[in-house]
Amino acid sequence: QVQLVESGGGLVQPGGSLRLSCTAAGRIFSIYNMGWYRQAPGKQRELVASITTGNSTNYLDSVRGRFTISGSNAKNMVYLQMNSLKPEDTAVYYCHADVPIKRYWGQGTQVTVSS
């Protein structure tokens, strides 16, 4: 089992920044990929960014250049630095961690970009 706890969401004005953190506990040695999805009201959940244990990263086109994902060498934390935030970035952001044959999810953290 892997437990994930997110933090760092909140309300920010357009153009502002937030940093999301996700802490993993449990069988973290099995984790090979972590990342962030988001889901806005009435929309499907979409991948925002992911990072492998080899530090390969992947980004949603609309956030590339504005968001940066990073992880700890201990494989127990992943961060999402979000800059130049836009109202369309408003969503619940979910951390995920992948182990062989299973994906774990955090409870989600709300990010609201509004003036």
C-alpha positions, -999 to +999 in steps of 0.1 A: +000+000+000+010+036-007-006+066+010-004+100-006-010+134+011-011+166-010-007+201+003-002+236-011-034+244-029-053+276-024-066+308-040-042+329-062-046+358-086-039+353-123-002+355-129+006+342-095+024+311-083+017+281-061+037+251-052+020+218-046+036+190-025+028+153-023+042+130+004+041+093-001+043+068+027+042+030+029+058+008+001+075+037-015+104+015-027+080+001-054+072+035-069+085+041-104+064+071-115+047+100-097+028+129-110-002+152-109-036+151-126-063+178-124-100+178-128-121+209-133-159+209-128-176+192-157-144+181-173-124+149-174-094+143-152-062+151-172-025+145-167-007+177-158+028+164-153+047+133-143+082+122-134+098+088-133+125+076-109+149+082-137+138+119-137+121+117-171+093+143-172+061+147-192+038+178-193+004+188-206+010+211-235-009+240-219+013+240-188+047+234-204+070+263-196+049+274-167+048+244-144+078+223-132+076+189-116+104+176-094+108+147-070+130+136-041+157+110-045+140+091-017+110+087-040+087+098-012+079+133-024+069+151-056+064+188-061+046+209-087+058+245-091+031+264-109+039+299-122+020+323-144-012+307-133-043+313-154-080+310-145-082+279-167-058+262-143-085+262-117-092+226-107-087+199-080-052+186-083-045+150-075-012+134-069-006+098-081+021+072-076+025+041-097+038+008-086+037-024-107+000-031-117-015-004-095-019+034-093-025+052-060-042+085-056-042+113-031-073+130-018-068+161-040-061+198-033-081+227-047-064+253-068-084+284-077-070+311-099-092+342-097-090+379-093 
